[in-house]
Amino acid sequence: MILTRLTTLRKGKKWSLQYTADRLGIAKSTYAGYESGHRRPSLEALALIADLFDTSTDYILGRVDHQDPQLDEDSSVTCMELTDLSALNLSVDGLSLSKEELQQFIAFIRAKRQLEDKST
C-alpha cells in the first residue's frame, strides 16, 4: 500500500482525519494508523476507503497510477467490432462521426486490406 496516497486523497477533499474516520465508521486513531503505516486496513476497510474516495483499491495499493476507477473498467476492452455501429460513439478532432462517416471509414479499411492482399 502506498501510504502517501491515502493522505493525498484525504487532503484533496480537504477532510480532517476525524471526518474521514467518521465517514468510514472507524476510530480516528485507526484511520491515522492506516495513513502512517502502523496499521493495515482489512480487505473490507480497503474497499470502503476506495469507495469513499471514489477510486480503486488498485490505486490505493499502488498497482495502478490513475485514480479514476473507470479507467480500470475501460482497460478490459481489448477488441471492439467497428461494424456494430449502434454501439459506437467515435469522434475525430472533437466532432462525433456520423453513421455515414463510420461506414466510409470501414469501407476504406476493407479496400486498403484488399489492396495489401493483392500486392503480397
C-alpha positions as CSV (number, residue, x, y, z in Angstrom):
1,M,0.0,0.0,0.0
2,I,1.3,3.4,-0.9
3,L,0.7,5.4,2.3
4,T,1.0,8.8,0.8
5,R,-2.0,8.1,-1.5
6,L,-4.4,7.9,1.5
7,T,-3.1,11.2,2.8
8,T,-3.2,12.8,-0.7
9,L,-6.8,11.6,-1.3
10,R,-8.0,12.8,2.1
11,K,-6.3,16.2,1.8
12,G,-7.5,16.6,-1.8
13,K,-11.1,16.5,-0.4
14,K,-10.0,18.9,2.5
15,W,-11.1,16.4,5.0
16,S,-9.7,16.0,8.5
17,L,-8.6,12.7,9.9
18,Q,-11.7,12.7,12.2
19,Y,-14.2,13.5,9.4
20,T,-12.7,10.7,7.3
21,A,-12.8,8.2,10.1
22,D,-16.4,9.2,10.9
23,R,-17.4,8.6,7.3
24,L,-15.8,5.2,7.4
25,G,-17.3,4.3,10.8
26,I,-13.9,3.7,12.5
27,A,-11.9,5.4,15.2
28,K,-9.7,8.4,14.2
29,S,-6.7,6.5,15.6
30,T,-7.4,3.5,13.4
31,Y,-7.5,5.7,10.2
32,A,-4.5,7.6,11.3
33,G,-2.7,4.3,11.6
34,Y,-3.6,3.5,8.0
35,E,-2.1,6.7,6.8
36,S,1.1,6.4,8.9
37,G,1.6,2.7,8.1
38,H,1.3,1.5,11.6
39,R,-1.9,-0.4,10.7
40,R,-3.1,-2.2,7.6
41,P,-6.8,-2.0,6.6
42,S,-8.7,-5.2,6.2
43,L,-10.0,-6.0,2.7
44,E,-13.4,-4.8,3.7
45,A,-11.9,-1.5,5.1
46,L,-9.8,-1.1,1.9
47,A,-12.9,-1.4,-0.2
48,L,-14.8,1.1,1.9
49,I,-11.9,3.6,1.7
50,A,-11.7,3.2,-2.1
51,D,-15.5,3.8,-2.4
52,L,-15.3,6.8,-0.1
53,F,-12.6,8.4,-2.2
54,D,-14.1,7.3,-5.5
55,T,-11.0,5.4,-6.6
56,S,-10.0,1.8,-6.9
57,T,-8.3,-0.4,-4.4
58,D,-5.6,-0.9,-7.0
59,Y,-4.8,2.8,-6.9
60,I,-4.5,2.7,-3.1
61,L,-2.3,-0.4,-3.2
62,G,-0.1,1.2,-5.8
63,R,-0.9,-1.3,-8.6
64,V,-2.1,1.5,-11.0
65,D,-1.1,5.1,-11.2
66,H,-4.5,6.6,-12.1
67,Q,-7.2,7.5,-9.5
68,D,-10.1,7.1,-11.8
69,P,-11.7,3.6,-11.4
70,Q,-13.4,4.0,-14.8
71,L,-10.0,3.6,-16.5
72,D,-9.7,0.2,-14.9
73,E,-13.0,-0.9,-16.4
74,D,-12.3,0.6,-19.8
75,S,-8.9,-1.2,-19.9
76,S,-10.6,-4.6,-20.0
77,V,-11.9,-3.8,-23.5
78,T,-9.4,-5.4,-25.8
79,C,-11.3,-5.6,-29.1
80,M,-14.3,-3.7,-30.5
81,E,-16.1,-4.6,-33.7
82,L,-16.5,-1.4,-35.7
83,T,-19.2,-2.8,-37.8
84,D,-21.5,-2.7,-34.8
85,L,-22.3,0.9,-35.4
86,S,-25.1,1.2,-32.8
87,A,-22.6,0.6,-30.0
88,L,-20.1,3.3,-31.1
89,N,-19.7,7.0,-30.4
90,L,-16.4,7.9,-32.0
91,S,-15.1,11.3,-32.6
92,V,-12.3,13.0,-34.6
93,D,-11.0,16.4,-33.6
94,G,-13.7,16.7,-31.0
95,L,-16.6,16.1,-33.5
96,S,-18.6,13.0,-33.4
97,L,-18.5,10.8,-36.5
98,S,-21.8,10.3,-38.3
99,K,-23.0,6.8,-39.2
100,E,-22.1,7.6,-42.8
101,E,-18.5,8.6,-41.8
102,L,-18.2,5.4,-39.9
103,Q,-19.3,3.4,-42.9
104,Q,-16.8,5.2,-45.1
105,F,-14.0,4.5,-42.6
106,I,-14.9,0.8,-42.5
107,A,-15.0,0.8,-46.4
108,F,-11.6,2.5,-46.5
109,I,-10.0,-0.1,-44.2
110,R,-11.6,-3.0,-46.2
111,A,-10.3,-1.6,-49.5
112,K,-6.9,-1.0,-48.1
113,R,-6.7,-4.6,-46.9
114,Q,-7.8,-5.9,-50.3
115,L,-5.0,-3.8,-52.0
116,E,-2.4,-5.1,-49.5
117,D,-3.6,-8.7,-50.0
118,K,-3.2,-8.4,-53.8
119,S,0.3,-7.0,-53.5
120,T,1.6,-10.0,-51.5
